[in-house]
């Protein structure tokens, strides 16, 4: 292939080009197919479709199945449009990852009928919907815009399934999925509010390899959760945040899940000391590596101190944000225990709770983290600047944090004077993009999930 160019001196000096009679030769064609495919693999799929029009040879390279093992129809995160596939003769035949975003379509069955036969190799499947909080007086009619029954019939190799915010998804869909997905390792049903849990028992019985179950903001009930033989499962990661189950059911889950390492029970208002108290005294919390009890405001400080003392040295992630009672006395006793913590979220925003009247001595917290949490990677302190006590001398404590916590890659604070002080301190040391404001960044313990990189969260 040749490319016509001008006779500029700058171009002639390029060692990758030679010139004869005013025509410059491109040596890209002399690269091996393997190397070219490696180069193309770094391009987003929408750009692959564009470069396919360069020439027939490039089109042939672009159509190589090796470049199409992952396909996302979620345009807001760099995915492609459905109609983009009209430029390819066939749908990818070696697909491993598929993400479909339902907010841009009404009914997809026409498109899906064309690709069912290509889905047998899929291992990771995302069906992303839109969860919208409706007025209590309104009832939204939801339609099954994609046929779950047909999908499960054509996807026997699924390992990771993410049904995020699918408003039509019910227990019968999960039961259907379990009949053909014996290799399932991770199932996310976050914000599928019509899912009540009646299919959990049969899901657990059929999917013996299931290790991660995410049920945030689902409609699960005590009756269905208690009917499952959790002690016979391999589940290591469980999220029941924002559900209506009782504190006794939460305690039952902790007691029966023998392999549990990741536990999230954020914002469960029925979780109280009377249910957790006896468990803290007897349960072996040392196997818990990640714990999220944020906004469980009915748990008392003494119980939480006991709990962290039991599992603190082994914790790699801890989220106790939204707890207005947890201040200086609590964190002074707890932070020295978090020597292996990688993600830590503490504090509560003023706009969420007006009950904090005393100042927070932020320098003491920063020094404790610097001295004890050398492995910290992500840190979020949610208290607002106007309730934090600091001064010009605070810079030396920030120095300690910056120098001793060399792995720190994200530090999130509320906007204000203290945020500006911390940000300028890190930037003077050429550590840019570490400090962010809460309005631009949110910290979560989710990255500690085994399948986090294979999941996508909105």
N, C-alpha and C positions, 0 to 999 in steps of 0.2 A: 504494500500500500504506500502511495506517495502523497505528500502534502505540499501544495504550492505555497511558497512563502516569498517574502521580500528578501533583498540582499543585504540586510542590516548586519553590521559588524557584530552586534551582540548575539545575533542568532548563529553566525558563523563560528563564534567562540564556544558554542555548546558542544561538548564532547559526544553527546548522544545523537548528533546529526552530522551528515556529510552532504556535500553539495556538488552537483555536477550539472553544468548547463542551466543553472537557475532553478533546478528542481531539487528539493531537499528530501532525503530518504528518512523515513521514520523506522527506527529499529524496534518499535514495540512489537511488530509482527515476529521478530526473531526470538522473543521470549517463549518459553515453553507454555503449553496450555495450562499446566498445573500452576505455574507462577502467575499467569494472567488471572486464573480463577481465584487465586489467593488475593490478588489486588482487588478484583471486583467484589470479593466477599465483604470488604469494608464499606461498601456503598449501601445507602438505604435503598430499599426496593423500588421506590418511585424513581430514583436516579438510574437504576439498572434498566428500567423500562425506557427511559429517555435515551441512554447510550445505545440501546439496541437498534436505533435508527441510523447509526453512523455508517454501517455497511453490513453486508450479509455475514461476513466473518464475525463481526462483533455481535450480531443478532444470534448467531449460532452459539457463541460463548455465553451470552446472557440466558439462553434457554437451557443451559446445563442444569439438570436437577440438583446438583450439589449446591447451587446458589439459592435454591428455593426450599430449603429444609424448614424455614420459619417464615410464616406469612401473617401479617397483621392488617386488619381492615379498620384499625383505629387511627384515623388521620391525625388526630390532635397530638399523638405521640410518635409521629413519623411514619405511620402506616400508609397504605395505598387505598384508592377508591375501588369499589367493586367493578366499575366499568373499565378499569385499567387492564383487566385480564383479557379484554377483547383483543389486545395487541399481542397476546401469546396464543399459540395454537391450542395448547392444552393446559389444564391445571397441573401444578407440580405433582409429580408421582412419588416423590420420596419425602413427603411432608412429615415433620416431627412436631412442629409447633404451629398452632392456628389460633388467632385471636379475632373474634367477631364482635363488633360494637353495635348494639341494637338501637341506639338513639338516633342513628341516621337513616333507619329503614323502618318500614311498617311490616311488611311480610317478606320473608327471605326464601320461602320454600322453592320458588322458581329457580333461584340461583343455586340453592343447596342440592336440588335434584341433579344438577349438572356435575356436582363434585363428590357425591356420596362415595362413588367407587374409588376415589383417590384418598379416602380418609383412613384406610386400614393401617397405615404406618404411624398415625398420629399418637404421640405419647403425652403431649401437653396441650390442653384445650381450654381456652378462655372464652366465656360468653358473658360479655360485660353489658349490663343494663343501666338504667338510671333510677336511683332511689330518690323519690321526692316526698317530702313530708306534706301531707294533705291536711286541709282543714277538717276537723272532726265532723263537720256537717256534710262533707262531701264524700262520695264513694266513687272511686275511679274504676271503670271497667277495664280489665286487662285481658289481652289476647295472647295466645300461644303463637307468637310470630315466628317461631322456629320449632321444628318437630324433634323433640328430645328422644322419642321412641326410635325414630329412624337413625338418629345420630348414634345412639348406643348400639344399634345393630351393626354399624359399620366401623366401630372403633374399639376393637377388642384389646388393644395394647395401651390404653390410657393409663398413665401413672399419676398425672396431676390434672385436676379439674377445678376450674374457678368459675362458679356461677355468681358473679358479683352484682347485687342489686337487681336481680331478675324478678320483676313484680308478678309474673304468672307462675313462677316455679312453686310447686307444692310437693308433698311427701310422695305422691305417686310417681313423680319424675325421678326422685332420688332412688326409689325402689326399682324403677325400670333400669336406671343406670347401673345399679349394683348387680343386676342379672348377667351382665356381659363384661364387667370390668374387674376381673379377679386380681389384676395387677395394680389396682388403685392404691397409691401411697399418700396422696394429699387431696383433700376435698374442702373447698372454700365455698360457703353458702352465705357469706356476709351480706346483710341487708336484704335477704330473701324473706320478707316478713310473713309470707303465707306458709312457710315451712314450720310445722308444729312439732315435728320429732317422732311421729308415729312410725316412720320408716327407719329410725335409727337402729332398732333391734335387728332387723333383717340386713341392713347395711353392714353392721359389725360382724354378723354371722358369715356373710358372703365374702367380704373384702378383708381377708385375714392380714394383708400387708399394710392396711391403713395405719399410718403413724401420725398424720396431721389432720385435725378436724377443726375448722374455723367456722363458728356459728354466731358471730357478732350480729346483734340486732335482728335475730330471728324470733319466731313465735314459739320456741320450744317451751314445753310445760313440765312441771314436776313429775306428773304421771308417766309420761313417755320416757323421760330421762331415767327414772328409777327402774323402768322395765328392762333396761339394757344390762347385760352381764359385762360390765366394764372391766372386771378383774381378769377376764379372758382375752382382752384386746392387747394389741401392740402399740396403742396410741401413746405418743411421747409429747405431742403438742396439742393443746386445747385452748380455744378462745370462746368464752361464753359471755363476753361483755355486752352490756345494754340489753340483757334478757330479763325476763320476769320470774326466773326461778328463785326458789327460797334459799336462805342461807344453809338450811339443813341439807338440801340437795347438793349445794356447792361442796359442803364438807364430805358428803357421801362420795362425790366424784374424786376428790383428793385422796380419800381413803382407799378407793378401789383401783385407781389407775396406778399400777405398780411401776410403770416405766416412765411416768410423767416427768418431763424436764422443762417444758415451757407452759406456763399457766397464766392466762389473762382473764380477769373477772372484773373489768372496769365498770364503774357506774352501776353496780348491783345494789340497790338501796335496801334490799331485804337481807343483805349479808351483815350480820351483827355479831357482837362478842359472844352471845349465848350459844351460837352455832359453831363458831371457830375456836372458842376458848378451850374446850376439851381436846380438840384436834391438835392444837399447838403444843399441848403438854405431852402427847403420845405419838404423833405422826413424825416420821422421818423426813424432814424437809430438806435434808442435805442433797437429795437428788435433784431438787428444783434448781435450774440454772437461770431461768428468766421468769420474773414475777411482775405482773401488772395488776395492781389493786387501786389504780387512780380513781378518784371521786367516790370511793366507798366510804362516805363520811360517817357511817354508823359504826365503823371499827374504831375502837379506842386506842389511844397512844400506848398504854401499857401492853396491850396484846400485840401491837405491831412491833414493839421493841423486842418482845420475846420471840416473835416470828422471825425477825431479821437476824437475831442472835443465833437462831437455829440453822438458818440457810445462808446468811450473809457472806461467809467466806467463799462459798461456791457460786454465788450469783455473778453472772456476766451481764445481766440486764435488770434494771429496777425502775419501775414507774410508780411513784407515790405522789404524783401531782394532784391538785384539787383537794388537798387535805389541810384545812385551815388550822387544825390543832397541832400539826407537826411543825414545830419551830425549833428554836435553838437547843433546848434540852434534848429533844429527840435526835436531831441530826448530829449533835456532839457525841452521843453514845453510839450511833449507827454507822456514821461515815468511816470510822477506823476499821470497821469489819468488812468493807467493800473493796478488798484488795485486788480482786479479779474482775471488778466491774468494768465493762466496756461501754455501756449505754446507761445514763442516769438522768432521770427527769424528776425535778422537785419543784415545790412552790405552788402558788395559786394566783391567778390574775385578779387584780382588784375589781375588774368589771364583773367577775363571776361571784365574788363574795366580798361583802363589806365588813366582815367580822374581825379582821386583823387590825388591831389598834396600835400595837407596839411595833417599834422599828426592828427590821431584820439586820443584824450585824453581818453583812455580806463578806467582810474580810475573813471572818472566822471560818465560814463555809468554804471559801476559796482555798484557804490554807489547809484545811482538813482534807480537801479533795486532792490538792497538790502533794501532800505528804503521804496519802494512803492509796490513791487511785492512779497509779502510774500508767496503767493500761487503758485508761479512759479514752474512748474514741469520739463519743458523742455526748454532749452535756447540754441540758436545757434547764435554766432557772427562770421560773415563770413569775416571780414577784415583780411588781412594778417598781420603777426607780424611786417613786415618792415614798415608799415604805422601807427602802433599803438605806441603811446608814453607812456612809463611806466618806472618804476625804482624799486629799492629794496623796497621802501616805498609802492609799490603797494600791497604788501602782506597783509597790514592791511585792504585794501578795499576788497580783496579776502576773508579775515577772516569774514568781515561783511556779505558778500554774503552767505558764507557757514553756518554761525550761524543763520542768520535771515531768510534765505530761506531753512528751514529744509525739505521741500517737494521736493526739487530739486533732480531729479533722472537722469538727462542727461544734460551735459553742453558740447557743441561742439564748438571747436575752430580750426583755421588753425594751422598746425604744426609750431613750432618755439620756441623761447625763452620764450615768454609769456605763451604759452601752457604748457611748461614744469614747469613753476613756479606755474600755477594754479593746475596742476595735482599733483605735490608734496605736495602742501598745503592741498588738500583734502585727500590725502593718509596718511598724517601725523595724520589726525584726524580720521583715519580708515574708511573713506568713499571712498572705492575703486569702480572702474567701473562707476564712475559718469562722469569724464572728458574724452572725446574722441576727436580724431582728425577728421577733415572733410573727410579725405581719408578713414576712417573706419565707419563713421556714418553720417546719413542724418536726419535732423529734419524736421517734417512736421506737419501741423495742422490736417491731416487726422484722427488721433486718437480721435478727438472731434466729428466725425460722430457718429450718434446714432447706426448704424449697423457696426461700424468699426471692431469689433471682429468677425463678421460673414462674412466679406469680406476678400479677400486675394489679396494683391498687389505685383507685381513683382518689 
